[in-house]
Amino acid sequence: MNERLFVVIPCAGIGQRAGAQLPKQYRMVAGHNLLYHTLAAFDACSELTQTLVVLAPNDAHFDPRRFSGLRFAVRRCGGDSRQASVLNGLKALAEFGARDHDWVLVHDAARAGIQPELIRALIRAVRDDPVGGIVALPLADTLKRQAPASEVAAGVALSLPSILRTEPRTQLWLAQTPQMFRLGMLRHALVRAQQEGHILTDEASAFEGLGHSPKLVQGSLRNFKVTYPDDFDIIEAILGRQKI
């Protein structure tokens, strides 16, 4: 069976934590906006059949002239959550001939440090797997759990959260993207999660809820998600040293 590779990039968020009025995916970094760098990495993988960017219906910032030379399509079908945008993107891929047994890679627009080598490593690692898998990093930092308000001593007003305990980091991973699954299976998992009222922050969670165990593929520190204001200095330093 000829299994093709598709990509969905949800890009309907406004990035409030990035601290700017302009959505973070359109902020300039190393001569291009953040989304350009993300798309350039997927464009370099000729084995991908179609990359689809999912925008918010009212997105007034997307300018196709800023992406000249890159292969991708755009659909303004973003929803009010990440999982809604991904689900709408999966449905839109049918316009490009995508079938249930084809693979789809879902990637965050704000992970602009992604490289073609990492995309291909994920594809090689999980293409023969019955479920699929994700890019992730083993947790290296010490993990602290914040104490809930009820744990704070009565009558003591604190402006900062306090530590409840240290969590063991053994066998813990930081999920990244791309996350790669069969299109039909992913759509079913997302619809099921939606029906059950689950709010998901990644696609693997939908499969976990169905009892599946997606594979973990070693990711990269440079493939971090640009989220906070200081992150733009970091991604500028990374992307400023590479050629587009």
C-alpha positions in Angstrom: 0.0 0.0 0.0 1.4 3.4 -1.0 1.4 5.5 2.2 2.0 9.2 1.6 3.2 11.8 4.1 1.2 14.9 4.9 1.9 17.7 7.3 -0.6 19.9 9.4 0.7 23.0 11.1 -1.8 24.6 13.4 -1.2 28.4 13.2 -4.4 29.9 14.6 -3.2 31.0 18.0 -2.3 34.5 19.1 0.6 33.6 21.4 -0.4 35.8 24.4 2.5 34.7 26.5 5.0 36.0 23.9 4.2 39.5 25.1 3.4 41.3 21.9 0.3 42.3 20.0 1.5 40.7 16.8 1.0 36.9 16.9 4.4 35.3 17.6 4.4 33.2 14.4 4.6 36.5 12.4 7.4 38.1 14.4 10.6 38.6 12.5 13.6 36.4 13.4 16.8 36.1 11.5 15.4 37.9 8.4 12.1 36.1 8.2 9.0 35.6 10.3 8.9 32.6 12.7 6.5 30.7 10.5 8.8 31.0 7.5 11.6 29.1 9.3 9.2 26.4 10.3 7.9 25.9 6.8 11.4 26.0 5.3 12.4 22.9 7.2 9.4 20.9 5.9 9.8 22.3 2.4 13.3 20.8 2.4 11.8 17.3 2.7 10.8 16.4 -0.8 9.2 13.2 0.4 6.3 15.1 2.0 3.3 15.2 -0.2 1.6 18.3 1.1 2.1 20.7 4.0 -1.1 22.5 5.2 -1.0 25.6 7.4 -4.2 26.1 9.4 -5.0 29.7 10.0 -7.7 31.4 12.0 -10.6 32.5 9.8 -10.0 36.2 10.8 -6.2 36.1 10.5 -5.2 39.6 9.1 -1.4 39.1 9.4 -0.6 36.3 7.0 1.0 37.6 3.8 1.8 35.0 1.2 4.5 37.2 -0.3 6.6 36.6 2.7 6.8 32.8 1.9 7.8 33.0 -1.7 9.4 29.8 -3.0 8.1 27.5 -0.3 5.7 24.6 -1.0 2.6 24.6 1.2 -1.1 25.3 1.2 -3.3 27.4 3.5 -6.8 26.9 4.8 -8.5 29.3 7.1 -10.2 26.7 9.2 -8.6 27.2 12.6 -10.8 26.4 15.6 -11.0 27.8 19.2 -8.4 25.3 20.4 -5.3 23.5 19.1 -7.1 20.1 18.8 -10.0 21.8 16.9 -7.5 23.4 14.5 -5.7 20.1 14.0 -9.0 18.2 13.4 -10.2 20.8 10.9 -6.8 20.5 9.2 -7.1 16.7 8.9 -10.5 17.1 7.3 -9.1 19.7 4.8 -6.3 17.3 3.7 -9.0 15.3 1.9 -8.9 18.1 -0.7 -5.4 17.0 -1.5 -6.2 13.3 -1.8 -5.1 12.3 1.7 -6.5 9.0 2.8 -7.0 7.4 6.2 -4.0 5.1 5.8 -1.7 7.9 4.9 0.6 9.4 7.6 0.3 12.9 8.9 2.9 14.9 10.9 1.5 17.6 13.1 4.0 20.4 14.1 3.8 23.6 16.1 4.3 26.7 14.0 6.3 28.2 16.9 8.9 25.4 16.9 11.0 27.2 14.2 14.2 25.4 15.2 13.1 22.2 13.6 15.5 20.7 11.1 14.9 18.4 8.1 17.1 15.8 9.7 14.9 15.5 12.7 11.7 15.3 10.6 13.3 12.4 8.6 14.5 10.7 11.8 10.9 10.6 13.1 9.6 9.3 9.8 12.2 6.5 9.7 11.6 5.5 13.3 7.8 5.2 13.2 6.8 4.5 9.7 6.5 0.8 10.3 4.8 1.2 13.7 1.1 0.4 13.9 0.4 3.5 15.9 3.1 6.2 15.4 5.2 8.4 17.6 6.4 11.7 18.6 9.7 13.7 18.9 10.5 14.3 22.6 13.4 14.9 25.0 14.2 13.0 28.2 13.8 15.4 31.1 17.1 16.7 32.3 16.1 19.3 34.9 14.9 18.7 38.4 11.1 18.8 38.5 9.2 20.6 41.3 5.5 20.4 42.0 3.9 23.6 43.1 1.9 23.6 46.4 -1.8 24.3 46.0 -3.2 27.3 47.9 -4.6 25.1 50.6 -1.0 23.9 51.4 0.2 27.4 52.2 0.3 28.2 55.9 -2.9 29.9 57.0 -2.7 33.7 57.4 0.6 33.9 55.4 0.2 36.1 52.3 2.7 35.0 49.7 3.2 36.6 46.3 5.2 33.7 45.0 4.2 30.0 44.7 5.9 27.5 46.9 7.3 24.0 46.4 5.2 21.0 47.5 7.7 18.4 46.6 10.3 17.2 44.1 9.1 14.8 41.5 11.3 12.0 40.2 12.3 12.7 36.6 13.2 9.1 35.7 11.3 8.0 32.6 9.9 11.5 32.1 10.1 13.1 28.6 9.3 16.6 27.3 6.9 16.2 24.4 7.8 18.1 21.2 6.6 18.0 17.6 6.3 16.7 14.9 4.0 14.0 16.1 3.3 11.4 13.4 0.2 9.2 13.1 -2.1 7.6 10.6 -4.5 10.2 9.4 -7.7 8.1 10.0 -6.6 6.9 13.4 -5.7 10.5 14.5 -9.0 11.9 13.4 -10.8 9.2 15.2 -8.8 9.7 18.4 -9.3 13.5 18.3 -13.1 13.2 17.7 -13.3 10.7 20.6 -11.5 13.1 22.9 -13.7 15.9 21.8 -16.8 13.9 22.5 -15.6 13.0 26.0 -14.8 16.6 26.8 -11.0 16.2 27.0 -8.8 19.3 26.4 -5.6 18.1 24.7 -2.3 19.9 24.3 -0.8 17.4 21.9 -1.9 14.6 19.6 -0.3 11.7 21.4 -2.6 12.4 24.4 -5.6 11.4 22.2 -4.0 8.0 21.5 -3.0 7.5 25.1 -6.7 8.0 26.0 -7.5 5.0 23.7 -5.0 2.8 25.3 -2.2 3.1 22.7 1.5 3.8 23.4 3.1 6.0 20.8 6.8 5.7 20.3 9.3 8.3 21.7 12.0 9.5 19.2 14.9 11.6 20.5 14.3 15.3 19.8 16.6 18.3 19.9 17.0 21.3 22.3 16.8 23.7 19.3 13.4 22.3 18.6 11.9 24.2 21.5 8.5 26.0 21.4 9.0 29.8 21.3 6.6 30.9 24.0 8.0 33.7 26.2 9.6 37.1 25.3 13.1 35.9 26.1 12.7 32.9 23.7 13.0 35.2 20.7 16.6 36.0 21.7 17.4 32.3 21.8 15.7 31.4 18.5 17.4 34.5 16.9 20.8 33.2 18.0 20.0 29.7 16.7 18.5 30.6 13.3 20.9 33.5 12.7 23.7 31.0 12.4 22.1 28.8 9.8 21.4 29.3 6.1 17.8 29.3 4.9 
